[in-house]
Amino acid sequence: MATTPQRTVGGRADLVDEPDSGHRSSGVGRAHGKAILLGEHAVVYGAPALAVPVPQLPVTASATRRPGDDGADEVTFELAGPGSTSRIPSSSSGLQRLVAEFRKWAGAVDGLRADVLIDCSIPQGRGLGSSAACARAAVLALADLLGRRLDARTTFDLVQASEKVTHGRASGIDALATGATSPLLFRSGTARELPMPMPGDAPAPPRERAAERAAPDGYRGPGGVFVIADSGMSGGTREAVELLRRRFAREPRTREAFVGQVSDLTDEAVRDLAHGRWDDFGTRMTENHRLLREIGISTARIDALVEAALAAGGLGAKLSGGGLGGCMIALADEPGRTAAVVSGLREAGAVRTWIVPAGRYAHHAD
């Protein structure tokens, strides 16, 4: 009989056997994208950060056993995205560390031999959590292949080990948010999900139902709606982290001011979120972007998209993620405004957009 997986908050948890653990030929793991609403970069220095899952960008990993019984480890990875499949060197993107750490957690596994295909819809280098989501999906697929179930703490530890290799210094928010099902408040290495009312659960008045039918795909108002736009330029999280590390080492007062102001904005935004004060929440987003721009993390193209979103009626807008390229995120609050923001962003050069209604998030099956 299978045992119940052990669930822990802070300590190391065991891997738990499932039925037929030695007879599986394949395993599957899933994750999704994420977007930072407030707090990127400051979170590395102890400030809180607020993120949302982006289930519209799913990642699915399939692990298949490789033949051979010589006891040697051999795990290969291939990344499949829109229109392409490519082999990933196991030494890149933290995957080598992921496999090594997973091998330790799995314990008595002789010869971990598998081919892992990662089907990732998250564009790479855009600050949407692609490396963490791929690592999460991959390690869950390997665990499933071995008939084991990873609890939340163990999954986080393994993904975070990979992220530290990939980005040099990782706060942990991506490792958590790529598996979250609600907005996530991350502070000092711990996180809690922020439950929200689900827009659209109650019957809408006829006028609102008519407006919803005219809304862009993905809108489920009323309530806040986040619009993510891809600038078309790859970001540089590792480079941005190092750039700030060097600057803050030279200018400790700049670091203190930046971290303090972002902390205050994020704490205020959490209260706004809880009470549905979308105008105020948008103001916090735009102010956070100003701070990021002033410390040199934004780009001219990101700034132009932020201005376009605000000009189109967005309640707030900012870069999202590591910066130096990548994506920005804007806030709207009703169908017409959402459509106008999407149109404005595309006219300003966004190569693609995604709509994420606040409070309505898909839950993928692990």
Beta strands, then each sheet from edge to edge (+ up, - down):
strand 1: 16-17
strand 2: 26-38
strand 3: 49-65
strand 4: 74-81
strand 5: 84-88
strand 6: 113-120
strand 7: 148-149
strand 8: 184-187
strand 9: 190-193
strand 10: 225-230
strand 11: 316-320
strand 12: 327-332
strand 13: 352-357
sheet 1: 1+ 7-
sheet 2: 2+ 3- 6+ 4+ 5-
sheet 3: 2+ 3- 8+ 9-
sheet 4: 11+ 12- 10+ 13-
end
